[in-house]
């Protein structure tokens, strides 16, 4: 009975399927980040996401399912962060452009510039 109780977790771990959904989600998150120019605005986070995905894929090949799952989730989180940072940078750039346009128009109209 004790032998069965001790070996059951080993069989359960061996039968755990690879985290293909999580790896697919990480790949999709990286593509979203890349489409938002994260390579320009958040290159470090994007690189971390890509490295974690590569490690997750290697862990799947080595049948280290738990490691693969954690690395795939880390990859997706880093890619989401890169996407958010990229969108933030683009929005800040747009705000700066609009402020410059407003200041230019005020100068043309002879108005004081806002602080």
C-alpha positions in Angstrom: 0.0 0.0 0.0 2.8 2.4 0.9 4.5 1.6 -2.4 1.4 2.5 -4.3 1.0 5.8 -2.4 4.6 6.8 -3.1 4.6 5.9 -6.8 1.2 7.5 -7.6 2.6 11.0 -7.7 5.3 9.9 -10.1 2.7 8.4 -12.5 0.5 11.5 -12.2 3.5 13.8 -13.1 4.5 11.6 -16.0 1.0 11.8 -17.5 0.7 15.6 -17.2 0.3 16.9 -20.7 2.6 19.6 -22.0 1.4 23.1 -21.6 0.7 23.7 -25.3 -2.1 26.1 -24.6 0.2 28.3 -22.4 3.0 28.1 -25.0 0.5 29.1 -27.7 -0.7 32.0 -25.5 2.9 33.1 -24.9 3.6 33.1 -28.7 0.5 35.1 -29.3 1.4 37.6 -26.6 4.9 38.0 -28.2 3.3 38.6 -31.6 1.0 41.3 -30.1 4.0 43.0 -28.4 6.0 42.9 -31.7 3.0 44.4 -33.6 3.0 47.2 -31.1 6.7 48.0 -31.8 7.8 46.6 -28.5 11.2 45.9 -30.0 11.6 49.7 -30.1 9.8 50.8 -27.0 10.3 47.8 -24.6 13.2 45.7 -26.0 14.3 44.3 -22.7 10.9 43.0 -21.7 10.4 41.6 -25.2 13.7 39.8 -25.1 12.9 38.3 -21.7 9.6 37.1 -23.1 11.3 35.4 -26.1 14.0 33.9 -23.9 11.4 32.5 -21.5 9.4 31.0 -24.4 12.6 29.3 -25.8 13.3 27.9 -22.3 9.7 26.7 -22.1 9.9 24.9 -25.4 13.2 23.3 -24.3 11.5 22.2 -21.0 8.7 20.6 -23.0 11.3 18.7 -25.1 13.0 17.6 -21.8 9.6 16.5 -20.5 9.8 19.0 -17.6 6.2 19.9 -17.7 6.1 22.0 -14.5 9.1 24.1 -15.6 7.6 24.5 -19.1 4.3 25.7 -17.7 6.0 28.3 -15.4 8.2 29.5 -18.2 5.4 29.8 -20.7 3.4 31.8 -18.2 6.4 34.0 -17.5 6.9 34.5 -21.2 3.3 35.6 -21.7 3.5 38.0 -18.7 6.7 39.6 -20.0 5.2 39.9 -23.5 2.1 41.5 -22.1 4.3 43.9 -20.1 6.3 44.8 -23.3 3.0 45.4 -25.1 1.7 47.7 -22.4 5.0 49.6 -22.2 5.0 50.0 -25.9 1.5 51.3 -26.0 2.2 53.7 -23.2 5.3 55.1 -25.0 3.2 55.5 -28.2 0.5 57.3 -26.3 3.0 59.6 -24.6 4.5 60.4 -27.9 1.0 61.3 -29.3 0.4 63.5 -26.2 3.7 65.3 -26.7 2.9 65.9 -30.4 -0.5 67.3 -29.6 0.9 69.6 -26.9 3.5 70.9 -29.4 0.7 71.5 -31.9 -1.4 73.4 -29.3 1.6 75.5 -28.4 2.3 76.3 -32.0 -1.3 77.3 -32.6 -1.2 79.5 -29.5 1.9 81.2 -30.8 0.3 81.8 -34.2 -2.8 83.3 -32.5 -0.7 85.4 -30.2 -1.9 83.7 -27.0 0.2 82.8 -24.0 1.5 79.3 -23.7 0.1 77.2 -21.0 2.5 76.0 -18.3 
